[in-house]
Amino acid sequence: MSLWPRRTLEPLPAAGGEEAARPTGDALPPLGRLGLFVHRQDEHAYVLAVWPEIAGRMRLLGLWGGSIFLLAGIVDWTRLHDSPPFFWLLAVRLAVLALGLNLWRLARLGAPARPTALRLALILFELGAIVALRLVNLGHGEFSPYQGLTGLLVVAAAYAFVPMLSPANFWLLPLGTASLFIQAFCWQEASLRDLSALLVIALYVHVLGWTTAVHNARSSRLLWIERQRVDKEMHERRMAESNLRHLFEVCPVPLVLSRQDNGAVLRFNHAAQALLDPGRHHPDPGSAHASSFYADAGTRNAVAEALKARGEAGPVDARMLTSGGAPIHVMLAARGLRFDGKAAVLTSLVEITDRKQREQALTRMTQIDALTGVYNRRGFFERAQALLEAARDRSPSLLLIDADHFKRVNDTHGHAVGDTVLVQLANRMGAALREGDLIGRIGGEEFAVFLPATNEQTASELAERIRLAVARHALRIQGLRVPMTLSIGVSILLPGEPNLDAALHRADTAMYRAKRNGRNRVEAQTASKEQDGPDASLLG
């Protein structure tokens, strides 16, 4: 982005007399051949911007230049003090001092409201000095090389020290030298030899001085342009950073900026603070670490690995903890970036706790038995299938359990008591199982248990423990004593079986064998045994 607006290229008369093209867009302000800005408004802006430097040189030039020129009147006094020309030369020197003091006064007033007045004062001072030098030479009478060398020394000093603010500042210097040669040749009848030697020196002084003055003028203006560009870029960058910081803070999506190496939090926005730190345990974000907000290490490690591999992670559902330890569910997305020259991570969080709770409630409705609180038929087989696929080489086992004479309980005590019987049976069976075992109600009074990584002997022992947990103590329901027993079939899943169907059939066969053999017992069935079918007379 440039400081100057885009404009159409048009040939315009330059300040130095040449034609220059006005830039159309993000180009720099054009400079003429003399190193000055082509357009007056650009030159004015430059003078105002570098006024302290220009003012310092102006004050020195006006005060010391005028004073030295007046002090040079001592030479006039030594040669002309008894003649009338001394007094009018003194008046001339006082006039130059007055012009110098006027220049000094303008330079003391601070940045000028009208830079044109400053340029005019400088031109008048230079022009007054040139005229005064010619009058001094005229008052002294005959020409001497000393006069010429003194004039060229003044010219060289002017090229080096006088601020070049307009083309007139350049052209007045060769004009002054030309007037010296005209005066020496026409009025003082200087010899051609002296004039020739002086001309060689004058050419050298003017070529070198002109080139140096143009270079200095161009360099100082280009440096100012570069400063302006840098200042504008810095201002725009500060504004952009301020805007981004404001957008970061007011963004309704919770955002967390953290270091990638150690997870130290660099910034929370307001939404993230309200979500993760509602108790304001971390008034200084640097006291928090992103890793402390993850509820499980698995998600944290997966996000870190994705950032390392791809530079981004998610969106992914994640369980997190607030600074107070309250669990929340969020949709997390993270991206790696550079912040203050270091690797950082910007993480966005969208709270989905309500959605997760609704999903969990819907899952319970579709996969959990509303009466007993264990998995229903659909939920049991979906979960068991997932565990089977994750089992790999460790074969699981399956139990099929039927409550003996449950129909008699319903007929005798009513369905309300029967429902309570099922609830207490589910509780007792669940208490007898190990952590990781899966139980579900797959029929009216029929339950199934999936035992991960369990051989047939261990499965039979667990089945016996379940049977005893029910048979040893009658159920107590509404003041009634209701004894219950279970018939349990056991089957192990064979390697290569892709689902529970075959094992379920074997367990069903074993369960009905237990009923035929007197109920309240455990029977195991393998693939090598005869596949017995159920007897309808044994139901209930």
N, C-alpha and C positions, 0 to 999 in steps of 0.2 A: 504494500500500500504506500502511496506516495503522499508527500505533503502538498503537492500542487495538482489542481484539477486538470483533467484532460481537455485540451483545446485543439482547435483545428490549425494546421500549419499554414501560416500566412507570412509572406515577406514583409518585414517591418523595418524602418530605418533604425539602426542601432545607435546607441549613445555615442559610440566612437566614430560614427559616420558611415559604417558598413551596414549592409543588409543582413539580417539574421532571421531565422525561422522561429516563430512562436510555437512552443511545443503543444502537442494535442492532448497529451494525457499524463501518464505517470512518469514524465521525463523531468530532468532537473531544470531549474531556471537557466535560460541560456546566457552564456558569457560571450562578450564581444572580444575582438582581437586585442584590446587593451587590458583584458582580465576583469573588466567591469561588467555588471549585470546589464543586459540589453534593456530590460524594462525598469522604468524608474521606481515602480512600487517595490520591486525586488531589492533594488539598491537602497531604498529607504529602510526596508525591513532589516537589511544587513547592518546599516549604520546604527539603528536602534539596538540591535542585538549585541553588537560588539562595541557599544558606546564606551564602556570603561577604558578599553585599550586605546580607542581613537581619542577620547578626551584627554588621557594622560599625555599622548604625543602632542596634541593641540596646545595644551597648557605650556609644555616645555618649549614648543616652537614659537608660540606667541610671546611668552615672557622672556625667555633667554635669547631668542632670535632678535627680538626688538632691542633688548638691553645690550647685546653684543654689538649690534649695528650702531647703537648710540655711542658705546664706548670707543668704537673705531674712529669717532670724531677727534680723538686725541691726535691721530695722524693729521687730520685737517688743521688742528690748532698749531702743530709744530711747523707746518708749512705755510699756513694761510692766516695766522692769527692777526696779522697787521693789515689784512686786506678785507674788503667787503664780502667776497665770495664765502668767507668762513661762516658768516652769520646765516646766509641763506642755505648753505650746506647743513648747518646745525638745525635749521628749521625743517629741512628735508628729513634728517635723521630722526627728529622728534615726531614727524608725521608717521614714519615707519614704526616707531615705538608705539604710537597711538593705535595703529592698525594691529600691532602685535598684542597690545593690551585688550583690544576689543575681541580678538580671537581667544585670548586667555579667559576673558569674562564669559563668553558663550560656552566655552568648554567646562566652566565651573558650575553651570546651571543645571547639570544633570542631563539626561537624554533630551535632546531638542524636540519640541513639538513639531517644528518644521525643519527637516534636515537641509532644505534648500538654503536657509539663512546661514547655516554652518558652512556649506560649500562656498557660498558667496563671500563670506568673511575670509576663508582660506585663499580664494582666488585674489581678492583685493590685497591681502598681505603679500602674496607672491608677486603680484603685479607692481605693488608699491615698492617692494625691494628691488625689482629690476629697474624701474624708473629711477629710483634713488641711486643705484649703482652707476647708472649712466650719467646722472647729474654730478655725482662725485667725481667720476672720471673727467667730465667736462670742466669741473671747477679746478681740478688739479692741472689742467692744461695739456701738456705733452703726454703721449702714450708711453707706457713702460710695460715690459713683460710681467712685472709684478702685478699690475692691474689685471691682466688677462688670466694669469694663474690663479689669482685670488677669486676672480669670477667663476672659473671652472671648478675650483674647490667648493665654492658655494653650491654650484650646480650638482656636483657629485654628492654632497651632503643632502641636498634636497631629494634627489632620486632615492637615497637610502632611507631617509627619515620622514619625509612629508607623506601623510596619508593620501593615497590617490583615490579621491572620491568622485572625480569627474574627468572627462577627457581634457578639460582645460588645464588640470594639474600637470598632465603630461606635456601638452604643447607649449605651455608658458616657458618651460625650461629651455628647449631649443630656440624659442623666440628670443629669450634673453641673451643667449650666446650669439645669435645672429645679429642682435642689436649691438653687441660688443664689437663684432668685426666691422659692421657698417660704421660705427662711430670712430673706431681706430683708423679705418682706411680713408673715410671722407673728411672727418674733422681734425683728426690728430696726425694724419699723414704718417702712419706707422710704416716701417719698411716691409717689403714683401717677404724678406727672410724671416723677420720676427712673426709676421702673420702666418707664414707657411708652417713654421714650427708649432705655433699656437693652434693652427687648424688641425694638425695631426693629433695633438693632445686632445683637442675638443671632440674630434670624431671618436677617439677611443673612449673618452668619458661618456659621451652620449650613447654610443652603441652599448657599452657595458651597463651604463646606468638605466637606459630605457629597457633593456632586456631584463635586468634585475627587478625594476619596478613592476613591469608586466607580470613577471613570475611571482613576485610577492603578492600583487593584487589578486591574481588568479588563485594562488595557493590559499590565501586567507579566506577567500569566498568559497572555494571548494571545501575547505575545512569547516566553515560555518554550515554549509549545506549538509555535510556529513553529520555534524553535531545535531542539526535539526532533524535529520532522518533518524538518528539513533534515539534522540529524545522522544520523537513521535512513536517510534517502535516500542520504546520502554513504556511510554504512556499507554499505548494500545495494549501492550502486554499486561501492564498493571490493571487496566480496565477489564481485559479479558479474564485475568485471574480473579479479579473482584467479582465479575459476573458469574464465573464458574463456581466460585466459592458460595455466592448467594444462591445459585441454582442448586448446588449440592446441599446447602442447608435447608432450603424450602421444599426440596423435592419430596413429594408425598410417599415415594417408595423408600423404605429404609435402606441406607447405603453405609457401608463400613469400608474405610480405607486402612489397610494394614500393611506392615512390612512382610515381604515374602520369606525372608530368611528366618525370623524368629516369631512372626505372628503378632508383634506388638501393634496395637491399634494406634493409628495416627490421627484419625478423625472419625467421629460419628456424625451423621446429620441428625436433625431433631427427631425425625421419624424412627431412626435406628435407636436413638437414646430411649425413646418412649417404649420401643419394643423390647430391647435387650437389657436395658438398665433403668427400669421405671423407678427404682428406689434410689437412683443417683448414687450408687456405690462407687462410680468412677467419674467424678466431676472432671478429672483430668484423663482424657482418653488414653494417654500413654501408660496409665496404670493397668489397663486391661489388655488381655491377649485373646486373639480371635479363637484360638484352640479351646479356650475355657468355656466357650458358648456351645460347643458341640456336645450332644448328649451321648454319642457313641464314637469310639475311635475309628470304627470302620468307615463311616461317612467322612470324617476328617481326613483320613489317609487317602481315601479315593479322590477327594477334591484336590489334595496336595499333589497326588500323582498326575492327575489330569492337567493341572496347571503347569507342572514341570514338562509334561510331554507335548501339550498342545497350546499352552498359554491361556487356556480357558477351561471352565468346568460348568456343567449343568446346561439347562435348568434341571434340577433334581429335587425331589422331596427329601427333606432332612428334619430330623428331630433335634431340637436345640433346647438350651436352658437359659433362662434369664440370669442376671447377676444374683438374683435372690434364690435361684434354684428351681423356679417354676418351669415346667416343661411346655414347650410350644412347638408347633409344626410350621415349617416355612417351605416355600419354593425358593431354592437357592441357585443363583448364577454368579460366577466369578470370572474375572478376567485380569491377566497380568498386565502391568504397565510400569512406566518409569515415573517416579515422583521424587523431586529434588535429587535427581541423578542416581537413585537407588531403586532396586526392584521392589515393586509393591503390588498389592492385590486390591482391586475394587470389587466388593461383594454386594449384590443386591438381594434383598430378602422380602418376600411377599408372604405375609402370615396366612396360613391356610388351616389354622387350628380348628375353626368351625367346620370347614369342609371335611377335614379328617374325622372329626367327631361324627358328622353326618354319614361319612363313608363307613366308619366303624359300626354306627347304629344300623346302617343298611346291611352290612356284612352279618351282624348279629341276627338281623331279621331273616336273611337268606341262608345262613350257615349254622345258626345256633338254635337248638331246640328250645322253644319258648317255655316249656314246662320244666325240664330238668336242668337247663343251663349248659349241657354238654353239646357237642356238635350234632347237628341233624344228619340225615342220610347223605344229603348233597355235600354238606360241609366236611363230613368225615371222609368221604371217598376222594374229594379234591385235595384235602390236606394229606391224606395217606398216600395218594399218588405222587405228590410232590416229595414226600419223605422217601418213598420207594426209589424215585429217580435220583435222589441224592445219596442213597445208601451205597452205591457202587458194589464192592465185592462182599460187603457184610450183609448177609441175608436176614431180613426181619421175619417176625412171626405174626400170626393173626389169631385172635380169640373171638369166638361167636358165643354170646351168652343169652340164655332165655330164662325168664322168671317162671318157675314151676307153679302150675295151678293159679296163674294170675286171673284167669276168667272167673274162678271160684270166688276170689276176693271181690271182684266187681259185683258179682251176683249177690254176694252175702252182705257186703258193707256199702256198696254204692260206688259210683264212679269218683266221687270226691276223695274217698279214702284210697281208691285205686291210684288216683293221680299222686297223692302224697306218698304212697308206697313207691312209685316210680322215682320220685324225687329223692327219697331216702336211699333207695337202692343205688342210684347214680352217685350220691355222695359217698356211700360206703365203698363202692368200687373205685371211685377216684382216689380216695384216701389210701387204698391198698396199692395203687400203681406207683411207678417210679417217675421221676421228673423226665420229661421228654416222651413218655408214653401217651398215646392218643386214644380217647374214648369217645364213642358216639352212639346215639340212639337211632337205629336204622329201621325200627319197626315199632309196633305197639308196645310190647314188653321185651323187645329184642335189642341187645346192645352188641357193639363190636369194639374190639380193642386192637390197635396196631402197636406192635412192640418193635421199635427199631433195633437192629443189630442184636437179635436175641435168638439163640438156638432153641431146639424143641424142648430140651430138658428144662432150661430156665423158664421158657414160656409156660410149661406145665406147672412148675412150682409157683409162678405168679398166679396162674389160674386157680390153683388150690388155695392160695392165700385169699383170693377174692371170694372164693366159695365159702371158706370158713368165716370171713368177715361178715357174711350175711347169715349163714346158718346158725352160728353160735349164739346170736342174740336176736330175739324177736323184735320186730319193729313196734314202736309205741306211737299210736296215732289216735288223737282225740279220746284218750282214756282206754283205747282198745289195745290189746296185745295181738299183733299180727305176725306169726312166724312165716318166714319165707326161705326158700332154697333156690339154687341156681343150677342149671345144666349148662356145662361149658364144653365147647369143642375147640381143639387146638390144632393149628396147621402152620407149618413153616413154608415160606415162599421159596420156591426153588430157583436156582440161578438161571437167568434167561427169561423168566416170566415177566412180561412187560407191564402187567397190571395185577389187580387183586382178584380177578374173576375166578381163576382156577383155585387159588388158595381159599377163597371164600366158599367155594363149593365143597372143598375138602373139610373145612371147619364146620360147615352146615351138616355134613354127613356125620362128623364126629359128635356134634351136639345131639343129633337125634339118636345116635347110638347111646349117648349118656341117658337120654330119656327112656329108651327101651330097657336099659339096664337098671332102672330104678330111680332115675332122677337124682338131684343133689350130688352130682359127681362130675369129674373131668375126664374127657376122652380125647386122645390125640389121633390124628388121621394123616397118613403120608400118602404119596402118590402110588406106592406099591400095594396098598391095601385095597380091598374090594370097595368100590364106590357104592355105599348103601344109600338108598333114597329115603326121604322122610315118610313117616307113617302118620296119616291124618289123625288117627286116634290118639296120638301122643301130643297134639297141639294143646297149649295151655298148661 
